[in-house]
């Protein structure tokens, strides 16, 4: 992505994370950790009375938390970072779009584990056997 494309995205409110910042370079997070990380990535935890979007952010926080509480499984959740060794780059839009939690997918992984991954990994996932 070019510098001009990144600047254009920032102008419309999309701030792409640094590649190494996705999920704090951890392979697994608990549901509460993942919810906090998502709120932070969405810019909803940086609250200031001077922020013109303060009321909107305050209104969105319980909506996002409720949706993630409903969507995410309990226990350890494997994140995209666990799959970096496969040579697949994450989708920046899935991770940085203001409503990116709608783009992420909860998938069942081998060993009765759960993963929360972006579309780039979903495209590479092997088809489930019948």
Backbone torsions as a table, in degrees:
resi	resn	phi	psi	omega
1	UNK	NA	135.2	-178.4
2	UNK	-80.0	162.6	178.3
3	UNK	-60.9	-38.5	179.6
4	UNK	-64.5	-38.1	178.1
5	UNK	-66.6	-40.7	178.0
6	UNK	-63.2	-42.9	178.5
7	UNK	-63.5	-42.0	179.4
8	UNK	-62.8	-40.3	178.3
9	UNK	-65.2	-41.3	179.2
10	UNK	-61.6	-35.6	179.7
11	UNK	-62.8	-28.6	179.5
12	UNK	-100.1	11.7	173.5
13	UNK	92.8	12.1	178.2
14	UNK	-106.5	117.7	-178.7
15	UNK	-113.6	106.9	-178.3
16	UNK	-71.0	135.2	178.8
17	UNK	-74.2	157.4	171.3
18	UNK	-65.6	144.6	-177.3
19	UNK	-53.5	-34.4	-177.8
20	UNK	-84.7	-2.0	-176.8
21	UNK	-91.6	-10.6	-177.0
22	UNK	-61.6	114.5	177.4
23	UNK	59.0	28.9	174.3
24	UNK	54.9	33.7	177.4
25	UNK	55.4	35.3	177.8
26	UNK	-114.6	143.0	-177.2
27	UNK	-79.7	-28.4	-178.8
28	UNK	-137.2	143.9	175.6
29	UNK	-135.5	153.7	172.8
30	UNK	-81.8	167.1	178.3
31	UNK	-54.7	-50.2	179.2
32	UNK	-61.4	-39.0	178.2
33	UNK	-63.6	-41.6	-179.6
34	UNK	-67.6	-37.4	177.2
35	UNK	-64.4	-46.6	178.7
36	UNK	-62.7	-42.2	179.5
37	UNK	-62.9	-41.6	179.7
38	UNK	-64.9	-45.2	177.9
39	UNK	-59.9	-40.8	179.1
40	UNK	-65.6	-44.0	179.9
41	UNK	-64.1	-29.1	178.8
42	UNK	-82.9	-3.9	-180.0
43	UNK	76.5	18.2	-176.6
44	UNK	-88.8	-8.1	179.8
45	UNK	-97.8	-12.6	179.0
46	UNK	-90.7	80.0	-175.8
47	UNK	-98.3	134.7	178.4
48	UNK	-145.2	141.3	179.1
49	UNK	-63.6	-22.0	178.5
50	UNK	-81.4	-12.2	-178.6
51	UNK	-71.3	121.0	180.0
52	UNK	-65.3	-16.9	179.6
53	UNK	-101.1	15.8	-176.4
54	UNK	-55.6	-49.0	-178.4
55	UNK	-62.6	-39.8	179.0
56	UNK	-65.2	-43.3	178.6
57	UNK	-62.3	-44.5	180.0
58	UNK	-62.2	-35.8	179.3
59	UNK	-71.1	-35.1	-176.0
60	UNK	-77.7	-29.6	-175.1
61	UNK	-54.3	-53.1	-178.8
62	UNK	-65.4	-28.9	178.4
63	UNK	-66.8	-47.1	180.0
64	UNK	-64.6	-45.6	-179.7
65	UNK	-60.3	-45.4	-179.4
66	UNK	-62.3	-42.4	179.8
67	UNK	-64.9	-43.5	179.6
68	UNK	-69.9	-36.4	175.8
69	UNK	-60.1	-39.4	-179.3
70	UNK	-72.9	-37.6	-172.0
71	UNK	-84.4	-43.3	-172.2
72	UNK	-80.7	142.1	176.0
73	UNK	-78.0	162.7	175.0
74	UNK	-77.0	163.4	177.8
75	UNK	88.2	-165.6	-179.9
76	UNK	-74.3	135.8	-179.5
77	UNK	-121.3	124.0	179.5
78	UNK	-75.1	132.9	-178.8
79	UNK	-103.3	172.2	179.1
80	UNK	-55.1	-32.6	-177.6
81	UNK	-56.6	-30.5	-179.0
82	UNK	-64.9	-17.7	-174.8
83	UNK	-107.1	10.8	-179.4
84	UNK	-59.8	-30.1	180.0
85	UNK	-64.9	-14.7	178.8
86	UNK	-79.8	-7.3	179.6
87	UNK	77.7	22.0	179.5
88	UNK	-105.1	123.4	176.9
89	UNK	-81.1	139.6	177.4
90	UNK	-66.2	157.4	175.0
91	UNK	-81.8	115.6	-178.2
92	UNK	-62.9	-34.2	-179.8
93	UNK	-68.3	-39.7	178.0
94	UNK	-59.4	-38.1	-175.8
95	UNK	-87.0	-24.2	-171.3
96	UNK	-115.3	-13.1	178.7
97	UNK	-59.0	141.1	-178.3
98	UNK	-51.1	-34.2	177.4
99	UNK	-109.1	40.1	-172.0
100	UNK	-62.3	-22.5	-179.6
101	UNK	-64.2	-18.4	175.0
102	UNK	-76.0	-22.9	-177.6
103	UNK	-89.3	-21.9	-178.4
104	UNK	-76.7	150.8	-176.7
105	UNK	-118.6	138.1	171.2
106	UNK	-91.3	122.8	-179.0
107	UNK	-128.7	148.6	175.1
108	UNK	-84.9	129.5	-179.4
109	UNK	-106.0	163.1	176.6
110	UNK	-56.3	150.0	178.6
111	UNK	81.3	22.5	178.5
112	UNK	58.7	36.4	176.8
113	UNK	-105.0	164.1	178.3
114	UNK	-119.1	145.5	177.2
115	UNK	-125.6	152.3	175.3
116	UNK	-124.5	102.8	-169.0
117	UNK	-129.4	160.6	-178.4
118	UNK	-89.6	176.8	-175.6
119	UNK	-64.7	-30.3	179.9
120	UNK	-61.4	-39.9	177.8
121	UNK	-76.4	-34.3	178.0
122	UNK	-61.8	-37.7	179.4
123	UNK	-65.9	-27.4	-178.2
124	UNK	-93.2	-8.2	-177.2
125	UNK	-66.4	135.8	176.9
126	UNK	-67.4	147.5	178.1
127	UNK	-64.4	146.3	178.1
128	UNK	-70.8	137.9	178.2
129	UNK	-77.8	147.8	-176.2
130	UNK	-75.5	NA	NA
